[in-house]
Amino acid sequence: MVATAAVPPAPPNGLGSAIVVQDQSSLRAAPRDSAQQQTVLWQGEVLEVRGERMDYLQVWDHKRERGGFIRASDVRRVSLAEADGPALLSVLQFVRDTPGAEALGIGLTAAYLQAAPVAALTGDQGAQAFDALGTLADRLARRASLPPSSSATGKANGAALSAHLDVANGYGVRFTTYEVEGRMQVCYDGEAFRRLLALPAADADQRARAALALTRPECTNPDLPAHERAKLQEWQAQLLEKVEVASLPSYLRNRVQMRRASLWSAVAFQQARKDGGLAPAVAAAASRGLAEFAGVSRSDLPDDDQVAYNDAAMRVGAVRWALVPAAPLVADAKRPAVVVQPGAPGETCVLLVDAQHGAKDPLVRRCTYGVVWTASATVNREGNAVALAVQPLEGWRELWVMRKAGSDWVVDVLPPAAATPETGYVEWAGWVPGGQQMLVAREARGQGRYRKSFEILRIDGLTTERVTGDVAALPLFQRWQDAGWKRQTLSLR
């Protein structure tokens, strides 16, 4: 939160304070360009004004405990009198939407919070100030998280970005940092947004922006234990439920619904790990996620939101089997069936049985700490292959293919992508008669790249025979795709 003590009180001489508006402004020993440079100042830093000399201001820097002179054009004079609060708020609203001026905006917010009376801070003006503060801090954190290759974080801007973060920290704005895949993820702690949500005067748009900022998936600590992560995601889902979407602009409503869809799908997965895939709470959470995703208006999606839309689709698709009642497969002389049993603590074991091989002597046995979606189990007509959806991670669902190899049975695991697990799913889409081929659909994001494909695979070894991004380009796929898969999949959206 912004510490109002960071803005020095008005000096007795009545000259007020000044906020630096230009990066790399020089604090000099005398009011001349040729005078010795005392230090370099950055936008957003606040100085106490103690006098005027020509086109310079004589100032005192409380942060560095030194005085000097700075060009008047490099600062904005501010008064912390109550009557000047509305003027500060007007300037703040302009700066709020100016990329690169986050530190300046945070400094103006600190000045406004000190000047404004309590009644204003608990009303509409306070909501505007906290909304602006949260937006500025969140945008600054996003800038700091861009990869080194980005032009916004090149060498020329690296020093300025570091200085802006330091200025924000000086005002009491706090950030957390996580290491994700070899790079640093910087996140705002969200204190201003929490204060905003506690204000009755906050409008629907402000509440939506605050809730979205507080539920950013990339700002979840990757080292959180599973039970703490589950609690956090449930809190985030409930927070978004309090946002009234009816009056929101279509693009903002879409963002809230996509975030809800992703979070309720995560809640469904965590609940399934805890209570089993058939628990009513699992189906309820998955159903809520699907309903929110279905409410997204794709025609109103900006280009910047396509990534979030595809990610929400993959997360919802990963848990869609929670909505399908499991119909038990019956083993007979020609076709095997899938049976699940508890294994070690936290494990689920998948057993393949038939008329001659029961649970004590299965055809094949494999255990996992993931969620086994038993409703997905399907056997081909020839009885030599079985497909089963298994979800080892949140938002990442694999396909287990149990196949007959000679007189034995083996299990092959087909991932959504040959990359480090991020977001995605692979699903069985149909059997091709003859017992040699199967149809699958994949959708995944790995190493920052998104890909969706429809494939014809050989059951023996799961090698790809044909692949395309357009399902209509595969006549064999069109002919033998399963009707149930076509009705329920999100890959054809």
C-alpha positions as CSV (number, residue, x, y, z in Angstrom):
1,M,0.0,0.0,0.0
2,V,1.1,3.6,-0.6
3,A,2.6,5.0,2.6
4,T,1.5,8.6,2.7
5,A,4.5,9.3,4.9
6,A,6.6,9.0,1.8
7,V,5.3,12.4,0.7
8,P,6.9,15.0,2.9
9,P,4.5,17.4,4.7
10,A,4.2,20.9,3.3
11,P,7.1,23.0,4.6
12,P,6.4,26.0,6.7
13,N,7.5,28.3,3.8
14,G,4.4,27.2,1.9
15,L,6.3,26.3,-1.2
16,G,4.9,22.7,-1.2
17,S,6.4,19.6,-2.8
18,A,7.4,18.6,-6.3
19,I,7.2,15.3,-8.1
20,V,9.8,14.4,-10.7
21,V,8.2,13.9,-14.1
22,Q,11.3,13.2,-16.2
23,D,13.6,10.2,-16.0
24,Q,17.2,10.8,-15.3
25,S,16.7,14.3,-14.1
26,S,19.8,15.8,-12.5
27,L,20.0,17.2,-9.0
28,R,22.8,19.7,-9.2
29,A,24.8,21.6,-6.6
30,A,23.9,25.0,-8.2
31,P,21.2,26.3,-10.5
32,R,23.2,25.9,-13.6
33,D,23.6,23.1,-16.2
34,S,27.3,23.2,-15.7
35,A,27.1,22.6,-11.9
36,Q,28.2,19.3,-10.4
37,Q,25.6,16.6,-10.5
38,Q,24.6,15.4,-7.1
39,T,22.5,12.4,-8.1
40,V,20.1,11.2,-10.8
41,L,16.3,11.3,-10.1
42,W,13.5,9.3,-11.7
43,Q,9.9,10.0,-12.4
44,G,7.6,9.7,-9.4
45,E,10.2,10.7,-6.8
46,V,9.0,13.4,-4.5
47,L,11.1,16.4,-3.3
48,E,10.5,19.2,-0.8
49,V,10.6,22.6,-2.4
50,R,12.7,25.2,-0.4
51,G,13.2,28.0,-2.9
52,E,13.4,29.2,-6.5
53,R,16.4,30.4,-8.4
54,M,16.0,31.4,-12.1
55,D,14.5,28.4,-13.9
56,Y,15.5,26.0,-11.1
57,L,13.9,24.9,-7.9
58,Q,15.9,24.5,-4.7
59,V,14.8,21.2,-3.2
60,W,15.5,18.7,-0.5
61,D,15.6,15.0,-1.2
62,H,14.4,13.2,2.0
63,K,15.1,9.8,0.5
64,R,18.8,10.5,0.0
65,E,19.0,13.2,2.7
66,R,20.6,15.8,0.4
67,G,19.6,19.1,-1.2
68,G,20.3,20.6,-4.5
69,F,18.7,22.3,-7.6
70,I,16.6,20.8,-10.3
71,R,15.1,22.3,-13.4
72,A,11.5,23.4,-12.8
73,S,10.5,21.8,-16.1
74,D,11.6,18.4,-14.8
75,V,9.1,18.4,-11.9
76,R,5.5,19.1,-11.2
77,R,4.7,21.3,-8.2
78,V,2.0,19.8,-6.0
79,S,0.2,21.0,-3.0
80,L,-1.1,18.7,-0.3
81,A,-4.0,21.0,0.7
82,E,-7.4,19.4,0.8
83,A,-8.7,21.8,-1.9
84,D,-6.0,20.6,-4.3
85,G,-7.1,16.9,-4.1
86,P,-9.5,17.0,-7.1
87,A,-6.8,18.5,-9.3
88,L,-4.3,15.8,-8.3
89,L,-7.0,13.2,-9.1
90,S,-7.5,14.6,-12.5
91,V,-3.8,14.4,-13.4
92,L,-3.7,10.9,-11.9
93,Q,-6.5,9.7,-14.2
94,F,-4.6,11.0,-17.2
95,V,-1.3,9.4,-16.2
96,R,-3.0,6.1,-15.3
97,D,-3.5,5.2,-19.0
98,T,0.0,6.3,-20.1
99,P,2.4,3.4,-20.6
100,G,5.8,3.9,-19.0
101,A,4.5,6.5,-16.5
102,E,3.6,4.1,-13.8
103,A,6.1,5.4,-11.2
104,L,4.9,9.0,-11.8
105,G,1.3,7.8,-11.3
106,I,2.2,6.1,-8.1
107,G,3.8,9.3,-6.8
108,L,0.7,11.3,-7.7
109,T,-1.5,8.8,-6.0
110,A,0.6,9.1,-2.8
111,A,0.1,12.9,-3.0
112,Y,-3.6,12.6,-3.5
113,L,-4.1,10.1,-0.7
114,Q,-2.4,12.5,1.7
115,A,-4.3,15.5,0.5
116,A,-7.8,14.0,0.2
117,P,-10.1,14.0,3.3
118,V,-11.4,10.7,4.7
119,A,-14.8,11.2,3.3
120,A,-13.4,11.4,-0.3
121,L,-11.3,8.2,0.2
122,T,-14.3,6.2,1.2
123,G,-16.4,7.4,-1.7
124,D,-16.2,7.5,-5.5
125,Q,-12.9,9.5,-5.5
126,G,-11.2,7.0,-3.3
127,A,-12.4,4.1,-5.5
128,Q,-10.9,6.0,-8.5
129,A,-7.6,6.5,-6.7
130,F,-7.2,2.9,-5.5
131,D,-8.2,1.6,-9.0
132,A,-5.6,3.8,-10.6
133,L,-2.9,2.8,-8.0
134,G,-3.6,-0.9,-8.5
135,T,-3.6,-0.6,-12.3
136,L,-0.3,1.3,-12.3
137,A,1.4,-1.1,-10.0
138,D,0.1,-4.1,-11.9
139,R,1.2,-2.7,-15.2
140,L,4.7,-1.9,-13.8
141,A,4.9,-5.5,-12.6
142,R,4.0,-6.8,-16.1
143,R,6.7,-4.6,-17.6
144,A,9.2,-6.0,-15.2
145,S,8.2,-9.6,-16.1
146,L,8.7,-9.3,-19.9
147,P,11.5,-11.5,-21.3
148,P,14.9,-10.0,-21.8
149,S,14.4,-10.2,-25.6
150,S,11.5,-7.8,-25.4
151,S,12.2,-4.3,-26.7
152,A,10.4,-3.0,-23.6
153,T,13.1,-4.5,-21.4
154,G,16.2,-3.9,-23.5
155,K,19.4,-2.4,-22.0
156,A,18.2,1.1,-22.6
157,N,15.1,0.6,-20.5
158,G,16.5,-1.8,-17.9
159,A,17.9,0.9,-15.7
160,A,14.7,2.9,-15.9
161,L,12.5,-0.1,-15.1
162,S,14.7,-1.0,-12.1
163,A,14.5,2.6,-10.9
164,H,10.7,2.7,-11.3
165,L,10.3,-0.4,-9.2
166,D,12.5,1.2,-6.5
167,V,10.4,4.4,-6.6
168,A,7.2,2.3,-6.2
169,N,8.8,0.4,-3.3
170,G,9.6,3.7,-1.7
171,Y,5.9,4.5,-1.6
172,G,5.1,1.2,0.1
173,V,3.9,-0.6,-3.0
174,R,5.0,-4.2,-2.6
175,F,5.9,-6.8,-5.3
176,T,6.6,-10.5,-5.1
177,T,9.0,-12.3,-7.4
178,Y,8.9,-15.9,-8.6
179,E,11.3,-17.9,-10.8
180,V,9.3,-19.5,-13.6
181,E,11.1,-21.5,-16.3
182,G,14.4,-19.7,-15.8
183,R,13.0,-16.2,-15.8
184,M,11.6,-13.9,-13.1
185,Q,7.9,-13.2,-12.7
186,V,7.2,-10.0,-10.9
187,C,3.7,-9.5,-9.4
188,Y,2.0,-6.7,-7.5
189,D,0.7,-7.9,-4.2
190,G,-2.7,-6.4,-4.9
191,E,-3.3,-4.4,-1.7
192,A,-4.9,-1.4,-3.5
193,F,-7.3,-3.8,-5.3
194,R,-8.3,-5.4,-2.0
195,R,-9.0,-1.9,-0.6
196,L,-11.0,-1.1,-3.7
197,L,-13.2,-4.2,-3.4
198,A,-14.0,-3.2,0.2
199,L,-15.4,0.1,-0.9
200,P,-19.2,0.2,-1.5
201,A,-18.6,3.1,-3.9
202,A,-16.6,0.9,-6.4
203,D,-18.5,0.4,-9.6
204,A,-18.8,-2.9,-11.6
205,D,-15.9,-2.1,-14.0
206,Q,-13.5,-1.3,-11.1
207,R,-14.5,-4.5,-9.3
208,A,-14.0,-6.6,-12.4
209,R,-10.5,-5.2,-13.0
210,A,-9.6,-5.7,-9.4
211,A,-10.8,-9.3,-9.3
212,L,-8.9,-10.1,-12.6
213,A,-5.7,-8.6,-11.2
214,L,-6.0,-10.6,-8.0
215,T,-6.5,-13.8,-9.8
216,R,-3.8,-13.7,-12.4
217,P,-2.7,-17.3,-12.9
218,E,0.9,-16.4,-13.6
219,C,1.1,-14.8,-10.1
220,T,0.3,-17.9,-8.2
221,N,3.4,-19.1,-6.3
222,P,4.6,-22.2,-8.2
223,D,6.0,-23.6,-5.0
224,L,2.7,-23.6,-3.1
225,P,1.8,-27.0,-1.6
226,A,-1.1,-28.7,-3.3
227,H,-3.6,-28.1,-0.5
228,E,-2.7,-24.4,-0.2
229,R,-3.0,-24.0,-4.0
230,A,-6.4,-25.6,-3.9
231,K,-7.6,-23.1,-1.2
232,L,-6.2,-20.2,-3.1
233,Q,-8.0,-21.2,-6.3
234,E,-11.3,-21.7,-4.5
235,W,-10.9,-18.3,-2.9
236,Q,-10.2,-16.8,-6.3
237,A,-13.2,-18.5,-7.9
238,Q,-15.4,-17.2,-5.2
239,L,-14.0,-13.7,-5.6
240,L,-14.8,-13.6,-9.3
241,E,-18.3,-14.9,-8.5
242,K,-19.0,-11.6,-6.7
243,V,-18.4,-9.6,-9.9
244,E,-21.6,-8.5,-11.6
245,V,-21.0,-9.1,-15.3
246,A,-24.3,-8.0,-16.7
247,S,-23.4,-4.3,-17.0
248,L,-19.8,-4.8,-18.0
249,P,-18.5,-4.0,-21.5
250,S,-18.4,-7.2,-23.6
251,Y,-14.6,-7.5,-23.7
252,L,-14.4,-7.1,-19.9
253,R,-17.3,-9.6,-19.3
254,N,-15.4,-12.1,-21.5
255,R,-12.3,-11.7,-19.5
256,V,-14.2,-12.4,-16.2
257,Q,-15.9,-15.4,-17.7
258,M,-12.7,-16.9,-19.2
259,R,-11.0,-16.5,-15.8
260,R,-13.9,-18.0,-14.0
261,A,-13.9,-21.0,-16.5
262,S,-10.2,-21.6,-15.9
263,L,-10.5,-21.3,-12.1
264,W,-13.6,-23.5,-11.7
265,S,-11.8,-26.1,-13.9
266,A,-8.8,-26.0,-11.6
267,V,-11.1,-26.4,-8.6
268,A,-12.7,-29.4,-10.2
269,F,-9.3,-31.0,-10.7
270,Q,-8.1,-30.3,-7.2
271,Q,-11.4,-31.6,-5.8
272,A,-11.0,-34.8,-7.9
273,R,-7.5,-35.4,-6.5
274,K,-8.9,-35.0,-3.0
275,D,-12.2,-36.8,-3.1
276,G,-12.1,-38.9,-6.3
277,G,-13.3,-38.2,-9.8
278,L,-16.9,-39.1,-9.1
279,A,-17.6,-36.8,-6.2
280,P,-20.6,-34.5,-6.8
281,A,-18.5,-31.4,-6.0
282,V,-16.2,-32.3,-8.9
283,A,-19.0,-32.4,-11.4
284,A,-20.5,-29.1,-10.0
285,A,-17.2,-27.3,-10.4
286,A,-16.5,-28.6,-13.9
287,S,-20.1,-27.7,-14.9
288,R,-19.6,-24.2,-13.7
289,G,-16.4,-23.9,-15.7
290,L,-18.1,-25.1,-18.8
291,A,-21.0,-22.8,-18.4
292,E,-18.8,-19.8,-18.0
293,F,-16.7,-20.7,-21.0
294,A,-19.9,-21.2,-23.1
295,G,-21.0,-17.7,-22.2
296,V,-17.9,-16.1,-23.8
297,S,-18.7,-14.1,-26.9
298,R,-15.9,-15.0,-29.3
299,S,-16.8,-12.2,-31.7
300,D,-16.1,-9.7,-29.0
301,L,-12.6,-11.0,-28.2
302,P,-9.7,-8.6,-28.8
303,D,-6.6,-10.1,-30.3
304,D,-4.8,-9.7,-27.0
305,D,-7.4,-12.1,-25.4
306,Q,-7.1,-15.0,-27.8
307,V,-4.3,-16.6,-25.6
308,A,-6.6,-16.4,-22.6
309,Y,-9.5,-17.8,-24.6
310,N,-7.5,-20.8,-25.9
311,D,-6.0,-21.5,-22.4
312,A,-9.5,-21.4,-20.8
313,A,-10.7,-23.9,-23.5
314,M,-7.9,-26.2,-22.7
315,R,-8.4,-26.1,-19.0
316,V,-12.1,-26.7,-19.3
317,G,-11.5,-29.4,-21.9
318,A,-9.0,-31.1,-19.5
319,V,-11.8,-31.8,-16.9
320,R,-14.8,-32.3,-19.2
321,W,-15.0,-36.0,-18.4
322,A,-16.1,-35.0,-14.9
323,L,-19.5,-34.2,-16.5
324,V,-19.9,-37.7,-18.0
325,P,-21.3,-40.5,-15.8
326,A,-19.0,-43.5,-15.8
327,A,-20.6,-46.4,-17.5
328,P,-18.8,-49.6,-16.3
329,L,-17.2,-51.6,-19.0
330,V,-18.1,-55.3,-18.8
331,A,-15.3,-57.7,-19.6
332,D,-16.1,-60.7,-21.8
333,A,-14.2,-63.3,-23.8
334,K,-13.4,-60.8,-26.6
335,R,-13.2,-57.3,-24.9
336,P,-11.3,-56.3,-21.8
337,A,-12.4,-53.7,-19.3
338,V,-10.8,-51.1,-17.0
339,V,-10.9,-51.3,-13.2
340,V,-9.4,-48.8,-10.8
341,Q,-8.1,-49.5,-7.3
342,P,-6.4,-47.4,-4.7
343,G,-2.6,-48.0,-4.6
344,A,-0.1,-46.3,-2.3
345,P,-1.3,-43.2,-0.5
346,G,-2.5,-40.7,-3.1
347,E,-2.2,-43.2,-6.0
348,T,-4.8,-44.7,-8.3
349,C,-4.0,-47.9,-10.0
350,V,-5.5,-48.8,-13.4
351,L,-6.1,-52.5,-14.1
352,L,-7.1,-54.1,-17.3
353,V,-9.1,-57.3,-16.9
354,D,-11.0,-59.7,-19.0
355,A,-13.0,-62.9,-18.6
356,Q,-9.8,-64.9,-17.8
357,H,-7.8,-62.3,-15.9
358,G,-9.4,-60.6,-12.9
359,A,-8.2,-57.8,-10.6
360,K,-5.8,-60.2,-8.8
361,D,-4.2,-61.2,-12.1
362,P,-4.8,-58.3,-14.5
363,L,-3.6,-58.1,-18.1
364,V,-1.8,-54.9,-17.2
365,R,-1.5,-52.7,-14.2
366,R,-0.3,-49.1,-14.0
367,C,-0.5,-46.6,-11.2
368,T,-0.6,-42.8,-11.2
369,Y,-0.9,-39.9,-8.8
370,G,-3.0,-38.1,-11.4
371,V,-6.8,-38.2,-11.8
372,V,-8.1,-41.2,-13.8
373,W,-11.3,-40.2,-15.6
374,T,-12.9,-43.6,-15.7
375,A,-15.8,-42.3,-17.8
376,S,-13.4,-41.9,-20.7
377,A,-12.5,-45.6,-21.0
378,T,-13.3,-47.0,-24.4
379,V,-12.4,-50.3,-26.2
380,N,-12.1,-50.7,-29.9
381,R,-14.2,-53.2,-31.8
382,E,-11.4,-55.7,-32.2
383,G,-10.7,-55.7,-28.4
384,N,-6.9,-55.1,-28.9
385,A,-6.8,-51.5,-27.7
386,V,-8.2,-49.4,-24.8
387,A,-8.0,-45.6,-24.5
388,L,-8.2,-43.8,-21.1
389,A,-7.9,-40.2,-20.1
390,V,-5.6,-39.5,-17.2
391,Q,-4.9,-36.0,-15.9
392,P,-1.6,-35.8,-13.9
393,L,-1.5,-32.0,-13.6
394,E,-3.9,-29.1,-13.5
395,G,-4.8,-28.1,-17.1
396,W,-2.8,-31.0,-18.6
397,R,-4.5,-34.3,-19.6
398,E,-2.8,-37.2,-21.2
399,L,-4.1,-40.3,-23.0
400,W,-3.2,-43.8,-21.9
401,V,-3.4,-46.4,-24.7
402,M,-3.4,-50.0,-23.5
403,R,-2.7,-52.3,-26.5
404,K,-2.1,-55.9,-27.1
405,A,1.5,-56.6,-28.2
406,G,1.7,-60.3,-29.1
407,S,0.4,-62.2,-26.1
408,D,1.1,-59.4,-23.7
409,W,-0.5,-56.0,-23.0
410,V,1.5,-52.7,-22.8
411,V,0.6,-49.2,-21.8
412,D,1.7,-46.2,-23.9
413,V,1.2,-42.6,-22.7
414,L,0.4,-39.9,-25.3
415,P,1.0,-36.4,-24.0
416,P,-0.7,-33.3,-25.5
417,A,2.7,-32.0,-26.7
418,A,6.3,-33.1,-26.7
419,A,7.3,-30.3,-24.4
420,T,7.4,-29.3,-20.8
421,P,3.8,-29.6,-19.4
422,E,2.1,-26.3,-19.4
423,T,-1.5,-26.3,-20.7
424,G,-3.2,-28.8,-23.0
425,Y,-5.0,-32.1,-23.5
426,V,-5.1,-34.9,-25.9
427,E,-8.2,-37.0,-26.4
428,W,-9.4,-40.0,-28.2
429,A,-11.8,-39.1,-31.0
430,G,-12.6,-42.5,-32.5
431,W,-11.5,-46.0,-33.6
432,V,-10.8,-46.9,-37.2
433,P,-12.0,-50.4,-38.1
434,G,-9.3,-53.0,-38.5
435,G,-7.7,-52.5,-35.1
436,Q,-4.6,-50.7,-36.4
437,Q,-5.5,-47.0,-36.2
438,M,-7.2,-44.5,-33.9
439,L,-8.2,-40.8,-34.1
440,V,-7.0,-38.2,-31.6
441,A,-7.3,-34.5,-31.1
442,R,-4.6,-32.5,-29.4
443,E,-4.6,-28.9,-28.2
444,A,-1.6,-27.6,-26.2
445,R,0.6,-24.6,-25.3
446,G,4.2,-25.5,-24.8
447,Q,7.3,-23.2,-24.7
448,G,5.0,-20.3,-25.5
449,R,3.6,-21.8,-28.7
450,Y,-0.1,-22.8,-29.2
451,R,-1.0,-25.7,-31.5
452,K,-4.2,-27.6,-32.2
453,S,-4.2,-30.7,-34.4
454,F,-6.3,-33.7,-35.5
455,E,-4.4,-36.8,-36.1
456,I,-4.6,-40.4,-37.4
457,L,-2.3,-42.6,-35.3
458,R,-1.2,-46.2,-35.6
459,I,-2.1,-48.0,-32.4
460,D,1.2,-49.9,-32.5
461,G,3.7,-47.3,-31.2
462,L,1.3,-44.3,-31.5
463,T,3.1,-43.0,-34.5
464,T,1.3,-40.2,-36.5
465,E,0.2,-41.2,-40.0
466,R,-1.6,-38.0,-40.9
467,V,-2.0,-34.7,-39.1
468,T,-3.8,-31.4,-39.8
469,G,-5.2,-28.4,-38.1
470,D,-8.5,-28.6,-40.1
471,V,-10.5,-31.7,-39.2
472,A,-12.4,-31.5,-42.6
473,A,-9.1,-32.2,-44.4
474,L,-9.0,-35.8,-43.1
475,P,-11.8,-37.9,-44.8
476,L,-10.9,-40.9,-42.5
477,F,-11.4,-38.6,-39.5
478,Q,-14.7,-37.4,-40.9
479,R,-16.0,-40.9,-41.4
480,W,-15.0,-42.6,-38.2
481,Q,-15.0,-39.9,-35.5
482,D,-17.0,-40.9,-32.5
483,A,-20.4,-39.1,-32.2
484,G,-20.1,-38.7,-28.5
485,W,-16.7,-37.1,-28.9
486,K,-18.0,-34.7,-31.5
487,R,-20.8,-33.7,-29.3
488,Q,-18.7,-33.1,-26.2
489,T,-15.3,-31.9,-27.3
490,L,-14.2,-28.3,-27.2
491,S,-11.6,-28.8,-29.9
492,L,-14.2,-28.1,-32.6
493,R,-15.2,-24.7,-31.3
